[in-house]
């Protein structure tokens, strides 16, 4: 039975750091409010002219170097993003070109903060069906370029970055054991960038009305996220016949420390088994899980044969989980 196995990870964070003290100079907020409500202390901001594909390229290069696989050997490249370089071509095609991965088909996936796990699930299906042997999945977002820097309810939350994994077909018992993806489009209005698409094509008016920046019904989204993720993680473990105590690490999407803690509490997991880096990067959307995974692998928190659980929740609404034997 074929499995999709993550054989290498990589990540990239832009150099520029914006601290909570910097945010205090931009909007009516405080380090205390941001820290207590979200756990965020600082976030990374991409440079002017630095694009999502630029960041995905750096993360992908790091992952490929680690894997020993050449870009030319890849069959497929999937980029999860809601902040593509442009509406089309896809960011994945731009990445394919930069990597010179001439054999690889390339496309993007839009599932907001759950995007990386939706892309991982897609890669897993291509590998399990036998259609692809080697796949690169990147999660990359530059939400700082879509934030209303005068809206304190959203601008303090987001940061930029990219993470990537290289997957290979494998026959052993390690690899992705399950990936589950879910959507509820009836709640599309919770979290959106309303302008710039066919509903509100860009005009002077859409710019004036601020339709090109993120709008979020934060508190309602928060409550749905906590409820949804609590049942998602327990269902995922049940499906894989595992107990929470068998997990080496929970690697959650980094949207809010309180959401992460609620999910860990539901599983009765001590916080030292939960990979948290939200204090350094904020919410990097589709990049957050592959960045956290890369850090966990590099710092030895994830080792061979460990069970790890990844989970995410985001705009769409969308949510997803993946159980992996490393
Ligand atoms: N500084 C100071 N005060 C603020 C700030 C700020 N930056 N932002 C909001 N406030 C105020 C509000 O105006 C409100 O004031 P009021 O009581 O006088 O009206 C008060 O703080 C409380 O606001 P809430 O929105 O109720 O605060 P909450 O505790 O819910 O925290 C937050 C807000 C952090 C946004 C939280 O709701 C959250 O994390 N939501 C979920 C986000 C999420 O998971 N999104 C999905 C992934 S993102 C994606 O897919 C791209």
Boltz pocket constraint, residues with backbone or C-beta under 6 A from the ligand:
constraints:
  - pocket:
      binder: B
      contacts: [[A, 28], [A, 29], [A, 30], [A, 33], [A, 34], [A, 37], [A, 38], [A, 111], [A, 112], [A, 113], [A, 114], [A, 152], [A, 153], [A, 154], [A, 156], [A, 191], [A, 217], [A, 218], [A, 219], [A, 220], [A, 221], [A, 222], [A, 225], [A, 255], [A, 256], [A, 259], [A, 283], [A, 285], [A, 313], [A, 314], [A, 315]]
      max_distance: 6.0
